[in-house]
Amino acid sequence: MIIDTHAHFLPASFIAAAHAGAAMFPSVALTEESGKPRFAFAGRSATRPAMPRLADTSERLAWMTAQGIDRQVVGGWLDMFGYELPAVEGEAWSRLFNEHLLAAARQTGCLIPLATVPLQDGKRAAQVLADALAAGFSGAMIGTQPHGEGGNLDDPALDPFWETASRLEATVFIHPMFACGDPRILDYGMMNAVGRATDTTIAVSRLLFSGHLQRFPGMRLIVSHGGGALPWLLGRLQRNHAIHPGKFADPLDGFRRLYFDTVLFEPEALRFLCRVAGTEHVVLGSDYPFPIGDLEPMKLIRNTGLETIDVERICGTNAARLFQLPCQCATHATPSSQE
């Protein structure tokens, strides 16, 4: 069984429910542009129009079949997580989305849903996470900025969320936000090409230095896009720790507890990630359905020249363990040909 651990899904039923329940969400403005939904939260600018492929189940399943992918782990679309909303409204928004994501995933039989939580409030996020796991979710996908544009994942106010994730041994997928707070990346498509990696690198570096991985050891964290620059900067992080003795947590110890997806596109980069993190901590990812995603993820695996046992770990067994799925993971995963 081959498992794609990084994908996004926006059920059409959720859009309809959001329209129908507009009175419940006074801080949400739901509009359309050329038939595509857009969200605006708490009086802020509207999101990008949602891609139709986010909701198109038949096209998704056809793509999975063509790529030899048996299961796909799906979170929501980060633009519509609503971290900018007042806490009570944000909780209701997360619960509504989770209800529709879980139902849509169960209808397909091959999508593994990741809940969203109101990360703007640590206690509410903790309760929504616990309820989602009890309902059948396999974990949660969270953004790097708990206030939508700003905030840090190591904020003590979020400790209830991390404590619950650790106690329940939840798998949490950390994904960058679209707005990365640096005007230099507004040109040349660099928001996606560079800004996402920078956002991830900063957010997770803070978790490493704050000691969150040691304080909350029961949770499993997956970092998107190969960890951003973290694998390449590990030496600098260690040096920073060494020249400030006793002030920060050991970043190497925290790094060894992380998991990383394969959305890197370059075989040499994936080989380096595997050497630094170990193939036991790497999982297949596509970032479906976005254009900057890897829509031929098995091609990268085959072109990286890994041993069969490492391919099987990356393509299935690691994810099956993280998401507690039954797995016979050698079905398609042998690197038998170059593409």
Secondary structure, DSSP 8 states (H G I E B T S, - for coil): --EEEEEE---HHHHHHHHHTGGG-TTEEEEEETTEEEEEETT--------GGGT-HHHHHHHHHHHT--EEEEE--GGGS-TTS-HHHHHHHHHHHHHHHHHHHHHHSSEEE-B---TTSHHHHHHHHHHHHHHT---EEEES-TTSSS--TT-GGGHHHHHHHHHTT-EEEEE--S--S-GGGSSTTHIIIIIHHHHHHHHHHHHHHHTHHHHSTT-EEEESGGGTTHHHHHHHHHHHHHTSTTTS--HHHHHTT-EEE-TT--HHHHHHHHHHH-GGGEE----BTSTTS-SSHHHHHHHTT--HHHHHIIIIIHHHHHTT----TTSS-S-----
